[in-house]
Amino acid sequence: MPRPIAPRCRFAAPPSSPSNHTGTIPVIAHAIDWLREHGIGVNLHYIPVHTQPYYQQLGFRPGDFPEAKRYYAEAISLPLYPTMTPAQQDEVVEVLKRVVN
């Protein structure tokens, strides 16, 4: 089983996986903590490039791209990897359904 990214997460993508290890969905703010509390390893999916220090040195500012900021605030990556069993997939889906309902 892949190593979880947080101690209480039962399912998380392996840290060295290629980009096909995630499923990205929009969520409300409290969902990340709630999913983690229920054993699902999630992370923010996208950190806008223009907020990185290198690009800030070039003159970019956090408010320059409001759609990138909106996406950053809403998108998370769910675990999804080749060795994930159907039962593990079902559990992720069931926990996710509880947080969005």
C-alpha positions in Angstrom: 0.0 0.0 0.0 1.4 3.5 -0.8 2.8 5.5 2.0 0.2 8.1 3.3 1.1 11.7 3.1 -0.4 12.3 6.5 -0.4 9.9 9.4 -4.1 9.4 9.6 -4.7 9.1 5.8 -5.4 5.6 4.7 -5.3 6.4 1.0 -2.8 8.8 -0.6 -0.9 8.7 -3.9 2.7 7.5 -3.7 5.0 10.5 -3.4 7.0 9.6 -6.6 4.0 9.0 -8.8 3.7 10.7 -12.2 0.9 13.1 -12.8 -1.7 10.4 -13.5 -2.0 9.8 -9.7 -4.6 12.5 -9.0 -8.2 13.3 -9.6 -8.9 17.0 -9.4 -12.3 18.4 -8.2 -13.6 21.7 -6.9 -14.5 21.8 -3.3 -15.5 24.2 -0.5 -12.9 25.3 1.9 -13.6 23.0 4.9 -13.5 19.9 2.7 -9.7 19.4 2.8 -9.6 19.1 6.6 -12.8 17.0 6.7 -11.5 14.5 4.1 -8.2 14.2 5.9 -9.9 13.6 9.2 -11.8 10.7 7.5 -8.5 9.1 6.2 -8.4 10.5 2.7 -5.1 12.0 1.7 -5.8 15.2 -0.2 -3.8 18.3 -1.2 -4.3 21.5 -2.9 -3.9 20.7 -6.6 -2.5 23.9 -8.1 -0.5 26.7 -6.7 -0.5 29.6 -9.1 2.9 30.1 -10.7 2.8 33.9 -10.4 2.7 33.6 -6.6 6.0 31.8 -6.5 9.0 33.9 -5.3 10.8 33.7 -8.6 7.9 35.2 -10.5 7.2 37.8 -7.7 10.8 39.0 -8.3 9.8 39.5 -12.0 7.0 41.8 -10.9 4.0 39.5 -10.7 1.7 40.0 -7.8 -0.9 37.6 -6.1 -3.9 39.5 -7.5 -2.7 39.6 -11.1 -4.6 36.5 -12.1 -8.0 36.3 -10.3 -9.1 33.1 -12.0 -5.9 31.4 -11.1 -6.5 32.4 -7.5 -10.1 31.2 -7.6 -9.0 27.8 -9.0 -6.3 27.6 -6.3 -8.9 28.1 -3.6 -11.2 25.4 -4.9 -9.3 22.6 -6.5 -8.0 19.6 -4.6 -6.3 16.4 -5.7 -7.8 13.1 -4.6 -5.7 9.9 -4.4 -5.9 7.9 -7.6 -3.1 5.5 -8.5 -2.6 2.3 -10.4 -2.5 0.0 -7.3 -5.6 1.5 -5.7 -8.2 -1.2 -5.3 -11.8 -0.9 -6.2 -12.7 -1.0 -2.5 -10.3 1.9 -1.8 -11.8 3.8 -4.7 -15.3 3.2 -3.3 -14.3 4.4 0.1 -12.8 7.7 -1.3 -16.1 8.2 -3.2 -18.3 7.5 -0.2 -16.3 9.9 2.0 -16.3 12.5 -0.7 -20.1 12.2 -1.2 -20.6 12.9 2.6 -18.5 16.1 2.5 -20.3 17.5 -0.6 -23.8 16.7 0.5 
